[in-house]
């Protein structure tokens, strides 16, 4: 496995950090990994260590204001500060692997970013995978909270409004401790501007989902308290894809790739990718998987 890292110039000249993990031979597929809110691309070693030995090249970036990328922590002007670098990055990555199937894998807020990207730039993508996607405003978010957040995003955009409790990330105490002590993770409340832009983008996503026709896999833990698990089924039901699958995991928390059962979860991901990259498996697959658990 070869590891390569670098930077490129993102919105307003901010340096965006990226890294890749490459198999020893020619890759059978490329996975563009899009991380979640407040974290960074280096937290997906479980995924990398399963996919790369199987022949998949994994590429990932750190969003503006996240991880090793430049920018004030979690400070953005608009949500496009997070979506535009992914398009820039993909334009750099894909030409390196001409003719190889390319998949997007987005977790949490990264699932929203990946979904918006797939709607805007579907050509050349072979599929979309979402892990606990932040694509749905749950019933627990009150109208008053939303209104206050919108006001603060204008008058005090850097005021923290949205906390992330580390103990809700995973049921594995080792993962929680690593998350809590990671200097590249943002441990304060999410600023009002980013929270408001996140909400705006979620609200704008729903009416567009009928246009999505890419092969789709959505994976969701049922005990997730950081995003509403209902969003996963809502998303799958809303898209027009003929090939769409919903996988739910009873009792798992938000970071399903970092749960004690991660081997099973990543095994499901790997199986889905294999069916869409290996010719013998493609011949054995029907027109599309129905949504199921």
N, C-alpha and C positions, 0 to 999 in steps of 0.2 A: 504494500500500500504506500503510495506516494502522497505526501502532503505539500500543498502549495498555497501560499497566501500573498496578498497584495492589497492595493487600494486603487480606487478610481475617483474621479471628481464628480460629485453628485450635485444636487440643487444648490445654487449660490456658492459653488466652489468648495463645498464641504467634502472632505475626504471620507469615502465610504470603504470600510474594511471588508474584504471577502476572503474566503478560503475554500479549498477543495481537497477532496480525498479521492485518489484515482486507483483503480485496480491495476494489477501488474500487466495484463493484456489489454486489448481493445475493449472498451466497455460495450455491453449489450444495451445499456440504457443510461440516460442522464437524469438525475433527480435534483431539482432546484429546491432547496430547503428554505422555508421562510419562517423565521422564529416569531415568538410571541412578545407581548407587551413587557417591557422592562428587563428582558433577559438578553441572550445573545446566542450566536450560532455555535459556540463551543460547548453548549449543554446537550448536544445530541449524539454523544459518543455511542450510546446503545444502538442507535439507528445506523450510524456510520459503520460500526464494527460488524453489523449483520449484512448490510447491503453491499459494501465494497468487495468483500471476499466472494460475493455471488456475482461479481462482474458489473456492478453499477457504479458509475461515477457520481459522487455527491458534491454539489456546489452550494455554498451558502454565503450570505452577506449579513452584516450587522446593520440594522436600520440606523438612520440618522439619529444621533443622540442616544445611541445604545451601544453596549459592548465596547469594541475597539474602534468604532467609527467616531468621527469628530462631531461636534455640536453639543450645545448645552443639553444636559440629560433630560430626555423625553420632551424637549421643547421643539415644536414645529410651527409653521405658519398655517399650512393646510395639510390635509391627509395625503395630498399628492407628493409631499416631501417624503412619504414612505412608499408610495406606489411607483413613482417615477424611477428611483434607483433600481428597482427590480427589472424594469424594462431595459434600462441601460445595461445592467449586468447580463441579462439574457442575451442581448445582442452581441455581447462579447463572448459568452460561453458557447452558444450553439454552433457558431462556425468552426469551433475546435473539434466538433464531433459530428461532422456532416453525415446526414442519413441515419443517425442514431435516434431512437425514440426519446422524447423529452417529456418529463413529468414534473408538475408542481406539487410540492408537499408543504402545506401551510398549517401551522399550529396556532390556535387561539386567535389573537389579533392577526397573526400571519395568515390564518385561514381566510380572514376578510380581505387582506391584501392580495392573496393568491386568487381569490374568487373574482375580485375586480379586475385583476390582470387577465384572467382567463376570459372574461367577457370582452375586454378591449383587444386582446392579442391572442385569440384562440388558434390562429393559423400557425402550424408548426408544433403544436402541443399534442401529445398522445394521451394525456389524461390529467386529472386533478384529484389530489388526495387531501382531505381535510381532517385534522385531528382537533377535537373539541373546539370547533370554529366559533369565533365571536361574531355571529351573523344575525343575532336575534336579541331583541330587547325584552328581557323577562318581566314577568308581572311584579317582581319585587322592586323594580325601579319606578319610583313615584313620579308623577307629573311635576311636583314641586321640585324634586331633586334635579330633574332635567332642566326646568326653567332656571333654577339658580346656577346650574352649570353653564348654561348658555350665556347668562349675564356675566359671570366671572370670566369666561373665555375672552370677553371683549375688554372688560375693565381691569381684570387682574389675571391675565392668561397663564402666569406661572405659579399661581396659587394651587397647592395640592388639594385634590377633591376625591380621588379614588384610591383607596388603600388595597394592597394585595397581601393577604395573610399567608405567610410561608407555610403554615401547617395545612393549608388547603391545596397545596401544590401536589403533594403525593402522600400516600400512606406509609412510605418508607422513611423512617427517621433519618437515615443516612443521606437521602436525597434532600430532605428538608434542611438538615444542618449544612450541607454543601451549598444549597441555594442561599441560606441566610448569611453565610460567610464569604460568598463570592463577591469580590470587589467590582466585578464587571456587571453585576445585577444592580438595577436601580431599586433601592429599598424604601424610598420615600413615596408619598402619595403621588399619583399621576396628576400632572398639571391640568388645569381647567381647559386650556385650549385643546390639548390632545384628547381629553375626554369628550369634549363637545364635537370635535372633528370625527372621532370614532363613532359617536352616536349618529352624526349626520350621514356618514358613509354607510352605516348599517341600515338606516331608514331609506337610503337611496338604492340599496341593493335589491330589495324584494321585487319591485316592479320589473326588474331586468332579468330575473332568473329564468323566465320562460325562454329566453334567448340562448341559454346555455345548453349545448348538445355534446360536450366532451364526455368521454368515459369518466365516471365519478365514483370515488370511494370516500365515504364519510365515516369516521370512527369516533365513538363517544363513550365516556364513562358515565354510568347512571348516577353516581354519587358526586358528580362535579358540582361544586358550589361557587366556582369562579365564572363560569358561563352557564346559561340555562340549557340543560340537556335537550329540551324540547326543540332547540334550534337545529339540531342535527336532522331530526326527522322532517321538520318543516322545510329545510333546505332541499333534502332529497325529493320530497313531494313536489316542490315548486319548479324544479328544473325540467327541461324537455329531453334530457339525455335518455337514449334507449338503453344504454349500458350504465346502470347506476346501482350502487350497493350501499346499504347502511349496516355497519357493524357496531353493536352496543355491547358494553362490558359491565356486567352487574357489579356494583359496589366500588368500581374504580373511580379515583379522583381525577383532577384536571389533566395532569401530565401522564397520559396513558403510556407513553414510551419510557417513563421513569417510575412506573409502578412495579411492585413485586412481580406482577404477571407480565412484565414487558416482553419476555421471550415469546409468549403466545401472541401478544398484540403485534409485534414486529413480524412474527411469522405470518400473520394474516396479511400484513402489508406486502411482504415479500411474495406471497402466493399470488396476490392480485397483480403485482408488477410482472411476475413471470408469465402469467396468462396473456399479457399484452406485449411481451417482448420476445418470447421464444416461439418460433414458428410451429413446432409440434404441439405446443399447448394452445396456440391460437386456433389450430385446426379442430381441436377438441372442444372448443368453447362455442356456445351458441351465439345468437345475434346480440345478446347482452344479458347481463345479470339483472334480475329483478331486485328491487329493494328488499332487504331482509336482514335478519339478525343472526 
